Each structure stands twice: as structure tokens, then as C-alpha cells.
């Protein structure tokens, strides 16, 4: 729970580091909540609105957590730009879950 609240409370902070386990927990949390949130909003409001709401809820915290995790793994934070290009962004996030801290 500390991993999720830590990442969400630092959603506008790109300084510091995010540990491997915190990143994994937050990554899984974002996937689960996005699926649940998107499904509920899709049911009531349509697909486009559901996608936009989930994107707005998690895009900024996920980008900042990725930047902090890149720094923790000893890599350049500029690699976070790969998140724009899917599926490269998803591959980057999975690799970050596996890299140890430096």
C-alpha cells in the first residue's frame, strides 16, 4: 500500500528514485484499476470517455514513476520518452520491473 500512495503522492515529482518493488506494485495497480475503471465507464458512458478518464488518471503518475525508476536502475530518464511509442513503452515498463537498482 505504501508503494501506491508513495507513487501517487509524488505524481508531479521527477526527483528521487522509485524502488523495483514499488514500481512493480504500482504498475500492477495501474493495470487493474484502469481495467476496472475503464470497464465501468465504458458501460455507462461509452468507450472513448472510459479510455480518456483512465488515461488522465494514470498517465502522469506512471510517467513520473518510470522516470524515477529509470534513475534508480542507473539509466537515463530520457528513456521515458519510449512510453509514447507503444508497444515499446510496455516493453520498457516490463524491463524496468526486472532491472535491479544501481
NORSUL-V154789 format. One record per backbone hydrogen bond with DSSP energy under -0.5 kcal/mol. NH is the residue of the N-H (numbers start at 1). CO is the residue of the C=O. E is the energy in kcal/mol with one decimal. If there is no record, write none. Layout:
# NORSUL-V154789
<<NH CO E> <NH CO E>>
This chain:
# NORSUL-V154789
<<5 1 -2.4> <6 2 -2.4> <7 3 -2.1> <8 4 -2.4> <9 5 -2.4> <10 6 -1.2> <11 8 -1.1> <13 10 -1.8> <14 12 -0.6> <18 68 -0.8> <23 19 -2.3> <24 20 -2.3> <25 21 -2.4> <26 22 -2.4> <27 23 -2.7> <28 24 -2.4> <29 25 -2.4> <30 26 -2.5> <31 27 -1.9> <32 28 -2.5> <33 29 -2.8> <34 30 -2.2> <35 31 -2.1> <36 32 -2.4> <37 33 -3.3> <38 34 -2.7> <39 35 -2.0> <40 36 -2.2> <41 37 -2.6> <42 38 -2.4> <43 39 -1.9> <44 40 -1.4> <45 41 -3.6> <46 41 -0.8> <46 42 -1.0> <50 46 -1.6> <51 47 -2.2> <52 48 -2.3> <53 49 -2.5> <54 50 -2.0> <55 51 -2.2> <56 52 -2.5> <57 53 -2.1> <58 54 -1.7> <59 55 -2.2> <62 58 -1.8> <63 59 -2.1> <64 60 -2.4> <65 61 -2.2> <66 62 -2.1> <67 63 -2.3> <68 64 -2.2> <69 65 -2.3> <70 66 -2.7> <71 67 -1.9> <72 68 -1.9> <73 69 -2.1> <74 71 -1.1> <75 70 -2.8> <79 76 -1.8> <80 77 -1.9> <81 78 -1.8> <82 79 -2.1> <83 80 -1.9> <84 81 -1.5> <85 82 -0.8> <86 84 -0.9> <89 85 -1.9> <91 87 -2.2> <92 88 -2.5> <93 89 -2.1> <94 90 -2.1> <95 91 -2.4> <96 92 -2.5> <97 93 -1.3> <98 94 -0.8> <98 95 -1.0> <99 95 -1.5> <102 72 -2.6>>
